Amino acid sequence: MAVRRAGGAHRRGRSGEVVDLEGRLGEWFAQHAADLVVLRPDRYVYAATNRAGVTQVHASLKQAVRPLTRWGSRGSRRAAQLGA
């Protein structure tokens, strides 16, 4: 996704684009010197980084997030926790 500041009559974003109508997102990114933010599903910030830290955040996500396997397969602890 990309954040674009709203300008002129073009207030709608393209697919995968967030339009910052009030400038709040731009201010937040500037305040935190961030180019990338990863939000958890509960909307808490998991990570915020500049371009230099993207590789580190990617590695952290790869360790923290594991995809579910097909229901019923043996290797998925998370699927078992969900009652599969």
Secondary structure, 3 states (H helix, E strand, C coil): CEEEECECCECCCCCCEEEECCCHHHHHHHHCCCCEEEECCCCCEEEEECHHHHHHHHHHHHHHCCCCCCCCCCCCHHHHHCCC
